[in-house]
């Protein structure tokens, strides 16, 4: 007698057939983790307890201060779960796959790196949405028993949800970094996040009544999601997959969108659109200037197919730090123009040129490590090298400020001539009164020297790019040729 085959009706009824298998896999694994179950149960216990105390205080005629304290404790519990616990689960999204050796099996499927990262992010935010939906009955109960504004609570919860899913995307982007890198990112993001959460608890009504720059803040959070997921997919991309061009094109469009919105937005705080461009510029500089070049002709073929215009665009969009320099300079020029036109639009002509020059100098400060990093080719962790150079320059600037204390003209000249980033710190601390007007020649000469060093160090990479473009041209004319025969027929040009 043969045994009956097992029935899969229950398992099949859990998720719809049209859901992607990768998403179903991540949801199954995520919903069974102890961290999600613990967060869900803890949140329910906290909501019931705090709501019960609030109702008892209202029945016994508790004071206004007690009601305010209980409400703050309630929002602190919600913020801790949505903005801390749930996003931190993304820190293990890619590292677990890499350590377990399953990422190679996933890449063997027809899923691209974008789909892999997107499905992981959707699975995590779906679990976050389960927590948010579980909170809604308590919000309604607070309306019936406490007289709270339901619409206000829903808007505040919506903002926290948007912040949570954006932080989840950022955590996924840094999940492939080492333990030290992840801890550092947690510290860098956690401290400002704690301040923002405290401000949210104290001034919740301003987030729902148009107090802060609402549209620009929402744009920042959406841009953070797009950039973070793009960077995460770029880290998972195969050798022949060009994730760099995708990231840089998205960054250009996001930068252009923020600049146009700053000119269209009639609000007085429309300068926030330009301020949000600074984090994008910093992330683009760190990623693009720390990236090695990919020696795969298939990456260059789409650009070569479009002729001269494609090759010119490739000088900005090719993988590698040499093209990354021009990419960062392009973003810096967009940032400077948006800054200049904003001040001109608001009839602040004296500040327009000064602010535009400051934006250009800030861009040069980001590019500055590219003139030093090629001197240390054996240093594997290029991102840490970039951050280390900026940190050393800042320490030197602090030492110079202490050495020339009281002689501001000497300090300003030395900093503006040697160290662009410390020059920015010095100038900002003195209200833009010294460097730009009195030492403009020193600044221009310093920037020209930095660009000359970058061009000198990048001569070998530019020669390799021309060779790869020639190989890509042959690959386009003879599609059946293999990479091995292509490498045998076209070898890199010898160095002069």
N, C-alpha and C positions, 0 to 999 in steps of 0.2 A: 504494500500500500504506500503510495507516494504521498509525501507531505504537501499540503497546500502551499502555494507560493505566498510570500508575505504581501500584505496589502499596503499600498502606498497612498491610499486615498487621503489619509490625514495629513501626510507630509505634502501631498500635492495641493491640498486646500489651503496651506499656509500662505503661499505666494502665488500670484498670477503667472500664467505661462508666458505672458508678454514681457515680463521683467527680465533684464539681462542676467545671465547666469553668474557673472562676476558680482553683481549687486546682491543677488540672493545669497551667494556664498558669504559675503561680508556681513550681511544682515544676520544670517544664522550664527556666525561666529560672535558678532558683537552683542547680540541679545542674550547670549549665554554666558558672557563674561561676568565675573564676580563684581567688577568695578561698576558696570551698568546696573546690575541688580541692586548693589549696595547703594548707589546714588539714587535710584528710583525709590527704594524703601525709605532711605533717610529723608529724602525730600517730602514724602508723604507724612512721615512722623512729625517732621518739623512744621509742616503746614497745619496739620491737625492740632498740634500742641499750641502753636502761636495763635491760631485762629480761636481755639478754645479759651485761652487766656484773655484774648481781646474781647470775646463775647461775655466772659465772666466779669471783666472790668467794666464793660458797658452796662451790665445788669446791676452791678453794685454801685454804679455812679462814679466810676473812676475818673480821675482828673484828665485834663487834656494832655499833660506831659506824659502820663502813663500810656495813653493811646498812641501818642507819637513815638514813644520808645518801642512799643510792641510792633508798630508798623515798620520802623526802621529795622528791627530784628528780622521781620518777615522778608523785607527786600534784601537784606544782607544774605539770608539763607538762599534766596533765589539767585542772587548774583554769584554766590560762591559755586553753586551747582552749574549754572549756565555759562559763566565766564571763566571758570577755573577748572572744575572737574571734567566737564564734557570736552572742552577743547584739548586738554592735556592728553586725552586718549589718542589724539592724532600723532603724538610724538613717537608712537610705536607702529604707525601704519606701514611704513616702508622698511624700517629696521627689522621688524619681525620676519617679514618676507625674505630679507637679505640674509639674516642669520640662519633661518630655517632652510635656506636653499630652494625655496619654492618660487622665488621671483623668476628664475630661469624657465621653470615650467609654465608660468603664466605668460611669459614673453613668447613662448613657442606657439601660443594660440594666435588667432587673427586679431586679438585686441592690441591696439596701439597703446603707447605709454599714456596718451591723453585719456583714453577710456579707462585704463587701469586706475589712474589717480582720481578721475571723476567719480567712478563707482565707489571707491573707498571713501571719498568725501561725502557722497550722497548717503552712504550707509551710516556714517557718523552723525550727519545732521538729521537723518531720519530718527535716530535714537534721541537726539536733542528735542525734536519736535514731539516725540512721545511724552517727554517730561513737560513740555509747554502745554500740551493738550490736557495732561493730568492736572495742571494747575488751574484750568479754567473754571471748574466747579467751585473752587475756593474763592475765586474772584467774584462769582455770582453770589455766594453766600455772604461775602463781605458787603455786598450791596444791600441785601435784604435785612441783615442783622446789624450792620454798622453804618449804613448810609453812605458808603464810599462811592465814588464816581467810577462806574464800570468802564466807560470809554477811556478815562485817564489810565486806569490799570492796564487795559488792553494795549494802548499805545506804548506805555512804558515797557510792558512785556515784549512788544514787537521790537522796540529798540534793543533790548537785551538779547533777543533772539538773533537779530542781525549782527550784533557784536559777537555773539557766540559762534555763529557759523563762519564769520570772517577770521576769528582767532583759530578755529579748527583748521581752516585752510592754511594759515600761517604755520601751525604746528606740523601739518603734513609736509609742508615745504622743507622744514628743518629736521624732519624725522630721519633723514639719511645721514645727518651729521653725527659726529661722535658724541660721547657722553658729555664731554666738556663743552662742546659747541651747543648742545641742547640746553645744558644748565645755564650757559651764558645768555642764550636767547630767552630763556624763561625769566632770567633776571632783568634783561633789558626791556622785555615786554611786560613783565609782571609789575614792576614798580610804577610805570606810567598807568598801567591798567588799574592798579590799586587806587591811584589818585583819581582817575576818571570814575571808578566805581563809587568812591567816597563822595565825589562831587555829584554823582547821579542820585545817591541816596539823600543828600542834603537838599538838592535842587531838582527834584523829579519833575516839578511842574514846568520848568523851563524847556525840558525836552519834548513836551507835548503841546506847548503853546507858542512855538517858534522862537524861543529865546536864543539858542545857539544857531549857527549857520546850518540849518537842518539839511538842505539840499546838498551842500558841499560835503557835509559829514557822511551822508548816505552814499555819495559818489566815492568818497575815500574808502568806505568799507567795501563797496562793490569792487572797486579797483584793487583793493588788497586781496580779495578772493580770487580775482582773475589772475593777478600777478603771481600769487602764491601757488595756485594750481598749475600755472604754466611753468614755473620754476621746478615744481615737483616732477612734472612730466618730462622736463628737460633732463633731470638727473636720471630718470629711468630710460631715457631714449637709447636705442640701439646705436652701434657705431655708424651705421649708414643713415640714421634718422636725424634730420636737421631740426632740433628743438631750439637752437639759438635764434634763427630767423623768426620763428613764431613768437618768441619772447620779445624780440626787439620791435617787431611790427606792432604788437599789442601795446608795448610801452610808448611808442610814438603816437598811436591813436589816443591812448589815455592822456598823454601830455597835451596833445592838441585839443582834446575835449575839455580839459580843465582850463586851458587858456581861453578858448572861445566862450566857455561858460562865465569866466570872470568878466568878460566884456559885455555879455548879454544880461547877466544878473543885475537887476536894478537896486538890490539891497545894499545898504551901506557896509555890510560885512562881507561883500563879495571878494575882498582880498583873501579870504580863507581859501578860495579856489586855487590861488597861486601858492599859498603856504602848503597846501596838500601836495603840490608838485615836488617839494623838496624831498620827502621820503622816497618817492618814486625815483628821483634822480640819484639818491644815495644808493638804493638797491641796485639800480642799473649800473652804476659805476663799480660797485663791489663785485657784481656778477660778471660783467663784461670784461673788466680789466684783469680778472683772475682766471680767465678761461683759456685753456690751451687750444691750439689749432687742430682741426680734424683733417687728416690726410685721406679723404675718401672722395674720389672724383664724382661719384653720384650726387654728392651734396652741391657741387658747383655746376652740375649740368643744367638745372633749371635757369640759372642766371646766364650761362653762356648761350643758351638757346635764344635768349632775348637780345643778343647782340651787345652793342656798346652800352646801351642804357642799362641792360642787366648787369654788366660788369661794373658799371659805376655804382649801381645800387648794392652790388655785392661787397664793395669796399666798406660799406656801413653794416651790412647784414651777414657777412661771412662769419663762421665760428672763429674765435681767436681774439687775442687781446689787441692785435694791431688794428683790426677793423673796429674793435670795441672802443678804442680811443676816439675815432671819428664819430661813432655812435653816441658816446657820452657828450662830445662837443656839440653835436647836433641837438641833443636834448637840452643842453645848457643854453644854446642860442634861442631855442623856443622859450625856455624859462625866462631868459633876459628880455625877449621881446614882449612876452605877456606882462612882465613886471613894468616895463617902460610904458606900454599902452594903457595899463590900468591907472598909473599915476597921471598920465597925460589926460585920460578921460575925466579924472576927478580934479583937473586943473591944478595939480601939484607939480608944476614944471620944474621947480628947483630940485625936487626929490626924484624926478623921473630918470634923468641921466645918471645920477649918483646910484640909484637902486639898480639900474641896468648894469652898470659897471661892477657893482657888488655881486650881482648874479653871475657875471662872467668869471670874476675872480673865484667865486665859490666853485664853479665848474672846473677851473684850473686846479683848485685845491684837490678836487676828486681825482683828476687825471695825474696829479703830481707823482704818486707812487709808481706809475708805469715807466717813469724815467729811471727808477732804481731797481725794480723787480727783475729785469733781465740780467742784472749783475749776479743774481743768485739763482741760477737755473736748477740747481740740485735740491732746492727747497720744494718739497712735494705739495705741501698744503698752501696753495697760493692765496686762498682767502685769508688765512691767518697772517700771511706775510704782508698782505695789503693793510690789514688792520694794525699790524705791528708797526709798520712804517708811519702810519698816521699817528699812532700813540707816541712813538719816539719823537716825532716832530713836535708834538704838543708839549712833551716834557722839555725839549730844548727851548721852546717858546717861553715856558714858565721860568726856566733858568735865565733866559735873556731879559725877561721883564724884571726879575729880581736883581740882576746885575746892573742894569741901566735904569734903576728906579729913580725917578725924578728927571731923567733926560729923555723925554718922550719922543723928541725928534730923532734921536739916534736909534732908539728901540724900534720906532716905526719904520725907519729906513732899512734896518737890518732884517726885520721880520718880513717886510714886503719884498725884499730882494732875494731872500734865501728860502723862506718857508711860506708858501701860499696859504695853507690852512691856518697856521698861527697868525698870519697877517689878518685873516678874517676875524679871528677871535679878538685880536688887539683892536682892530678898527670898530668892531661892534661894541666893545667895552668903552670906547671913547666917543661914541656918537657920530661916527663918520666925519671926523674933523681934520684928520692928519693925512692919512695914506693917500687917498685918491687924488687929492689936489696937489700936495707938496711932493709926492714921490711917484707920480704917474710914469715918468721915464724909467724909474727903477722897476716898476711893476711890469711894464711892457717888455723890458729887456729880460726880466726873469721868466716871463711866460714864453718868450721866444727861445730862450735857452732850454726850457723844459720841452717844448715841441721839437727842437733840434735833437735833443738826446733821445726822444722817443722815436723819431724818424731814423736815427742812426742805429738804435737797437733793433728796430723792426725790419731792417733791410733783408735779413735772411728769410723771415716769414713772408715778406712780399715776393721774394723770388720763388718761394714754394707755392704761393698762391698762383702765380703765373704758370708754373709747371702743372699744377692741378687743373687750371683752366684749359691748358692745352690737352691734357688727358681727357677732360670732360668733353672737349670738342671732338676728339677721336671717338669717344664712347657714343656720342650722338650720331656721328656719321656711320658707325658700324655697331649697331646695338647688340649683335651677337658675340662681340668680343668679350672675353672674360677679364676679370681684374688681374689675374696672374700674367696673361699675355700682354695686357695693357702696361703693367709695370715693367715688363721685360722690354717692350718697344720704346717706352718713354721713361727715361730715368731723369731724376732731378738735375737741373743745370748745376755745374760745379760752381763753388763759391769763388768770387774774384778776390 
